[in-house]
Amino acid sequence: MKNQKHTYRFYDPNPSAVTVDYLLKILTEANTKKVESAIQTAENAWSDTKKNPDVGHPA
């Protein structure tokens, strides 16, 4: 059986800036946990280098 390609078209009467803002809000809400995890990981890495600045540097 052959796979069919789906094409979606939306009619949006809003200005493009409003649409972009709405889509950004939806995508941000959907990825909140992933973003928070990435921020926490970066913060932990930064804290570790502050505690021991010689880690990862040759003597």
Backbone as a printed PyTorch tensor [residue, N CA C, xyz], in Angstrom:
tensor([[[ 0.8470, -1.1780,  0.0000],
         [ 0.0000,  0.0000,  0.0000],
         [ 0.8900,  1.2370,  0.0000]],

        [[ 0.5860,  2.1980, -0.8400],
         [ 1.3770,  3.4100, -0.9990],
         [ 1.0170,  4.4490,  0.0780]],

        [[ 2.0500,  5.0450,  0.6720],
         [ 1.8110,  6.1010,  1.6620],
         [ 1.3810,  7.3770,  0.9640]],

        [[ 0.3760,  8.0200,  1.5130],
         [-0.0900,  9.2810,  0.9490],
         [ 0.5340, 10.4330,  1.7040]],

        [[ 0.9150, 11.4560,  0.9640],
         [ 1.4590, 12.6540,  1.5750],
         [ 0.2940, 13.5760,  1.9340]],

        [[ 0.2810, 14.0310,  3.1730],
         [-0.7830, 14.9130,  3.6340],
         [-0.3630, 16.3680,  3.4630]],

        [[-1.2730, 17.1580,  2.9910],
         [-1.0390, 18.5820,  2.8380],
         [-2.0810, 19.3190,  3.6620]],

        [[-1.6040, 20.2100,  4.5180],
         [-2.5050, 20.9800,  5.3630],
         [-2.4350, 22.4470,  4.9560]],

        [[-3.5840, 23.0760,  4.8810],
         [-3.6600, 24.5040,  4.5910],
         [-4.5880, 25.1360,  5.6110]],

        [[-4.1340, 26.2360,  6.1550],
         [-4.9190, 26.9400,  7.1590],
         [-5.2310, 28.3420,  6.6590]],

        [[-6.4360, 28.7520,  6.8940],
         [-6.8000, 30.1330,  6.6280],
         [-6.7120, 30.8710,  7.9470]],

        [[-5.8930, 31.9070,  7.9750],
         [-5.6950, 32.6610,  9.2040],
         [-5.9270, 34.1390,  8.9170]],

        [[-7.0150, 34.6950,  9.4010],
         [-7.3100, 36.1030,  9.1380],
         [-6.4690, 37.0740,  9.9770]],

        [[-5.7020, 36.5510, 10.9370],
         [-4.8930, 37.4130, 11.8030],
         [-3.6330, 37.8800, 11.0800]],

        [[-3.0850, 39.0140, 11.5360],
         [-1.7870, 39.4410, 10.9900],
         [-0.7120, 38.4040, 11.3360]],

        [[ 0.3300, 38.3430, 10.5330],
         [ 1.3550, 37.3150, 10.7300],
         [ 2.0330, 37.4330, 12.0990]],

        [[ 2.2000, 38.6430, 12.6260],
         [ 2.8280, 38.8180, 13.9380],
         [ 1.9960, 38.1610, 15.0430]],

        [[ 0.6900, 38.2520, 14.9460],
         [-0.1970, 37.6430, 15.9370],
         [-0.1080, 36.1200, 15.8400]],

        [[-0.0700, 35.6140, 14.6270],
         [ 0.0360, 34.1740, 14.4130],
         [ 1.3490, 33.6350, 14.9560]],

        [[ 2.4350, 34.3310, 14.6760],
         [ 3.7460, 33.9110, 15.1700],
         [ 3.7640, 33.9170, 16.6930]],

        [[ 3.2080, 34.9410, 17.2980],
         [ 3.1630, 35.0160, 18.7570],
         [ 2.3720, 33.8500, 19.3420]],

        [[ 1.2540, 33.5160, 18.7160],
         [ 0.4130, 32.4130, 19.1820],
         [ 1.1380, 31.0780, 19.0520]],

        [[ 1.7580, 30.8400, 17.9040],
         [ 2.5010, 29.5890, 17.7050],
         [ 3.6820, 29.4890, 18.6620]],

        [[ 4.3810, 30.5790, 18.8940],
         [ 5.4950, 30.5830, 19.8320],
         [ 5.0180, 30.2340, 21.2370]],

        [[ 3.8840, 30.7730, 21.6270],
         [ 3.3180, 30.4680, 22.9430],
         [ 3.0010, 28.9770, 23.0720]],

        [[ 2.3800, 28.4060, 22.0450],
         [ 2.0310, 26.9800, 22.0720],
         [ 3.2870, 26.1160, 22.1520]],

        [[ 4.2810, 26.4130, 21.3140],
         [ 5.5030, 25.6080, 21.2920],
         [ 6.2990, 25.7610, 22.5870]],

        [[ 6.2840, 26.9450, 23.1670],
         [ 6.9810, 27.1550, 24.4340],
         [ 6.3200, 26.3500, 25.5470]],

        [[ 5.0050, 26.3490, 25.5900],
         [ 4.2870, 25.5650, 26.5950],
         [ 4.5470, 24.0740, 26.4170]],

        [[ 4.6240, 23.6300, 25.1800],
         [ 4.8330, 22.2070, 24.9090],
         [ 6.2320, 21.7550, 25.3150]],

        [[ 7.2000, 22.6510, 25.2780],
         [ 8.5910, 22.2850, 25.5550],
         [ 9.1180, 22.8590, 26.8670]],

        [[ 8.2430, 23.2700, 27.7630],
         [ 8.6650, 23.8970, 29.0110],
         [ 9.5820, 22.9890, 29.8210]],

        [[ 9.2350, 21.7400, 29.9730],
         [10.0560, 20.8230, 30.7700],
         [11.4310, 20.6410, 30.1510]],

        [[11.4840, 20.5440, 28.8370],
         [12.7550, 20.3550, 28.1430],
         [13.6470, 21.5940, 28.3160]],

        [[13.0510, 22.7760, 28.2190],
         [13.8050, 24.0230, 28.3780],
         [14.2970, 24.1560, 29.8160]],

        [[13.4390, 23.8700, 30.7820],
         [13.8480, 23.9490, 32.1830],
         [14.9800, 22.9740, 32.4810]],

        [[14.9240, 21.7990, 31.9060],
         [15.9830, 20.8060, 32.0990],
         [17.2990, 21.2980, 31.5050]],

        [[17.2560, 21.8870, 30.3380],
         [18.4650, 22.4060, 29.7030],
         [19.0680, 23.5500, 30.5140]],

        [[18.2220, 24.4150, 31.0450],
         [18.7130, 25.5220, 31.8750],
         [19.3410, 24.9820, 33.1490]],

        [[18.7200, 24.0010, 33.7860],
         [19.2510, 23.4100, 35.0120],
         [20.5910, 22.7360, 34.7480]],

        [[20.7160, 22.0240, 33.6430],
         [21.9730, 21.3620, 33.2920],
         [23.0810, 22.3840, 33.0850]],

        [[22.7790, 23.4680, 32.3800],
         [23.7710, 24.5150, 32.1500],
         [24.1600, 25.1930, 33.4570]],

        [[23.1870, 25.4150, 34.3180],
         [23.4710, 26.0400, 35.6130],
         [24.3510, 25.1340, 36.4710]],

        [[24.0670, 23.8390, 36.4720],
         [24.8810, 22.8990, 37.2370],
         [26.3050, 22.8390, 36.7100]],

        [[26.4690, 22.8460, 35.3940],
         [27.8080, 22.8310, 34.8080],
         [28.5640, 24.0920, 35.1760]],

        [[27.8870, 25.2110, 35.1560],
         [28.5250, 26.4780, 35.5080],
         [28.9090, 26.4880, 36.9870]],

        [[28.0310, 25.9810, 37.8520],
         [28.3150, 25.9240, 39.2870],
         [29.5050, 25.0090, 39.5650]],

        [[29.6010, 23.9000, 38.8560],
         [30.7150, 22.9710, 39.0470],
         [32.0440, 23.6180, 38.6740]],

        [[32.0740, 24.4260, 37.6370],
         [33.3300, 25.0810, 37.2490],
         [33.6860, 26.1890, 38.2320]],

        [[32.6990, 26.8020, 38.8480],
         [32.9790, 27.8270, 39.8600],
         [33.5620, 27.2050, 41.1240]],

        [[33.0680, 26.0050, 41.4930],
         [33.5570, 25.3310, 42.6910],
         [34.9640, 24.7980, 42.4960]],

        [[35.2680, 24.2830, 41.3150],
         [36.5660, 23.6950, 41.0430],
         [37.0210, 24.1800, 39.6580]],

        [[37.6630, 25.3560, 39.5810],
         [38.0050, 25.9470, 38.2810],
         [39.0680, 25.1620, 37.5140]],

        [[39.7870, 24.2350, 38.1600],
         [40.8380, 23.4930, 37.4760],
         [40.3090, 22.2570, 36.7520]],

        [[39.0350, 21.9490, 36.8940],
         [38.4700, 20.7790, 36.2400],
         [38.4420, 21.0260, 34.7270]],

        [[38.9950, 20.0920, 33.9810],
         [38.9810, 20.1870, 32.5400],
         [40.1100, 20.9920, 31.9600]],

        [[40.9840, 21.5330, 32.7900],
         [42.1080, 22.3200, 32.3140],
         [43.4010, 21.5730, 32.5860]],

        [[44.3040, 21.4900, 31.5980],
         [45.5740, 20.7910, 31.8270],
         [46.4430, 21.5510, 32.8160]],

        [[47.2480, 20.8260, 33.5550],
         [48.1010, 21.4390, 34.5780],
         [49.2960, 22.1030, 33.9700]]])
